[in-house]
Structure formats: structure tokens, C-alpha cells
Amino acid sequence: MRFDKKNHWEGVYTKKIPAEVSWYQLEPAISLKLITSAGISLAAKIIDVGGGASVLVDKLTGQGFQDLTVLDVSPKALEYAKERLGSRAGAVKWIEADVTEFESPEKYDLWHDRAVFHFLTKAEDRQKYVRFLHRALKKNGHVIIATFDLDGGSLRCSGLDIMRHNAETLQTELGEGFQLVESVKEVHHTPFQTEQKFIYCHFQRV
Ligand SMILES: C[S@@+](CC[C@H](N)C(=O)[O-])C[C@H]1O[C@@H](n2cnc3c(N)ncnc32)[C@H](O)[C@@H]1O
């Protein structure tokens, strides 16, 4: 039977509130640091794919970024984020979509993905993701992808198998035309006091 992503993730966000999920972060510090170091303007177009209920959009809005898009396969996750943002939610574009089927309506300066790419365990899905990323990213655009680290990261999340990565495997997945700018490791502390090893890789399209 075909795995129904939307159904799975809607179930996750129905059973747990955002602060109870393993990937919850009060402060997305490394994402913010890498986005700042990309040196883009406040008018730059930023998309957070699989952004879910993450507070990254709140922080970026707070820093003055004016053109933000959050994409997620789960409408419930997006509702959490919209409710939290209140009147500021109107300034953000919200897209309910599967990133592996995403025909982007515009081109972005920065593509951010924390903990989505690693769920793509089939080569075919990773190729589709990369194809849409290529189409959606401007020349010289930035890509920040955070996954479980090949060096000791978890093998499952949210009841699903995942595929761990490092800078080399992500570089191979993205293909030619992307240059690694920086990679940063993180030990993420889950709300239930366990640790997860992540790696964040920042690439630029050249
Ligand atoms: C582990 S959570 C990470 C959420 C957020 N990026 C963060 O760091 O808090 C994965 C998110 O990706 C979404 N997701 C999973 N597969 C997806 C897909 N194929 N397309 C779009 N969103 C997806 C889920 O609904 C969920 O919100």
C-alpha cells in the first residue's frame, strides 16, 4: 500500500502539540546563524520546506525578513504556526504541498529544510526533491539542509525510517552547480531529554 504522507503527518500533529515533538526547538539557532551568514537582504525570498510548526518563521519575521514562505504537507502543522503568529501570519505565504511534487510559483534566494530531506529514503523521491529545488532556486541562491548526521544520527524519526547524511552525500544528491559553504554539527536535545545528532549543510548555487 502506498504511504500517505499527509495522513501520517496530520496524525503526528493531532496526537502531539508542537512542543512535544522530538524535533522541537525553542531557538533555531544554527538555522538563524547560517541564514544570517548567507548575507541576503531583508527583501530576499526565503522558503522553509517542511517548516511545520517551527518557530523559524517567527524569528525571521522578527528580524525583518519580508518575503517568507512556509511549505508543509500537513495543514495542521501550518495552522499551529499561523495561530502562533497571529496578525503577522498574513505577511507569510503558506503552501500545503508535498515537497517532492512542488511546482514552485516563484524563485527563491534561500531554501531551508530542517529534517525533511532525511525522510526521503527512496532515490526516486530524492531526485524529485532536487529537481524541484533546482527549478525553485535563483542563480547564486542558498540551500540549507539539516538532516540526521551520518556520523551517529538516529535511524528513525516519527515512526519512519530515515536516511542519514553528511556534506559529501548531500553534495552528491544536489549534483553539480552547488558549492558547500559551511557545515555545522548539532546535538539536538529533544523535549524528552534524549539527544539527536544533526548536521546542517549550507550550499550556494554557482
Ligand atoms: C521532523 S519535522 C521538522 C519540522 C521543522 N522543519 C522543524 O525543524 O521544526 C518534518 C516536517 O516535514 C513535513 N514533511 C514531511 N514530509 C514532507 C514532504 N514530503 N513534503 C512537505 N513536508 C513534509 C512534516 O509534516 C513535518 O512538519
PDBQT file of the ligand as one rigid body, heavy atoms in Angstrom, charges set to zero:
ROOT
HETATM    1  C1  LIG A 301      10.703  16.420  11.580  1.00  0.00    +0.000 C 
HETATM    2  S1  LIG A 301       9.558  17.649  11.114  1.00  0.00    +0.000 S 
HETATM    3  C2  LIG A 301      10.540  19.115  11.036  1.00  0.00    +0.000 C 
HETATM    4  C3  LIG A 301       9.712  20.382  11.104  1.00  0.00    +0.000 C 
HETATM    5  C4  LIG A 301      10.514  21.677  11.035  1.00  0.00    +0.000 C 
HETATM    6  N1  LIG A 301      11.330  21.747   9.847  1.00  0.00    +0.000 N 
HETATM    7  C5  LIG A 301      11.355  21.867  12.259  1.00  0.00    +0.000 C 
HETATM    8  O1  LIG A 301      12.590  21.848  12.167  1.00  0.00    +0.000 OA
HETATM    9  O2  LIG A 301      10.767  22.042  13.337  1.00  0.00    +0.000 OA
HETATM   10  C6  LIG A 301       9.273  17.256   9.433  1.00  0.00    +0.000 C 
HETATM   11  C7  LIG A 301       8.231  18.155   8.793  1.00  0.00    +0.000 C 
HETATM   12  O3  LIG A 301       8.200  17.928   7.408  1.00  0.00    +0.000 OA
HETATM   13  C8  LIG A 301       6.882  17.748   6.956  1.00  0.00    +0.000 C 
HETATM   14  N2  LIG A 301       7.017  16.857   5.804  1.00  0.00    +0.000 N 
HETATM   15  C9  LIG A 301       7.388  15.566   5.790  1.00  0.00    +0.000 A 
HETATM   16  N3  LIG A 301       7.468  15.089   4.548  1.00  0.00    +0.000 NA
HETATM   17  C10 LIG A 301       7.145  16.129   3.737  1.00  0.00    +0.000 A 
HETATM   18  C11 LIG A 301       7.061  16.273   2.344  1.00  0.00    +0.000 A 
HETATM   19  N4  LIG A 301       7.307  15.266   1.518  1.00  0.00    +0.000 N 
HETATM   20  N5  LIG A 301       6.713  17.486   1.842  1.00  0.00    +0.000 NA
HETATM   21  C12 LIG A 301       6.448  18.535   2.672  1.00  0.00    +0.000 A 
HETATM   22  N6  LIG A 301       6.511  18.445   4.010  1.00  0.00    +0.000 NA
HETATM   23  C13 LIG A 301       6.865  17.263   4.538  1.00  0.00    +0.000 A 
HETATM   24  C14 LIG A 301       6.120  17.213   8.139  1.00  0.00    +0.000 C 
HETATM   25  O4  LIG A 301       4.764  17.489   8.087  1.00  0.00    +0.000 OA
HETATM   26  C15 LIG A 301       6.815  17.920   9.291  1.00  0.00    +0.000 C 
HETATM   27  O5  LIG A 301       6.210  19.146   9.585  1.00  0.00    +0.000 OA
ENDROOT
TORSDOF 0
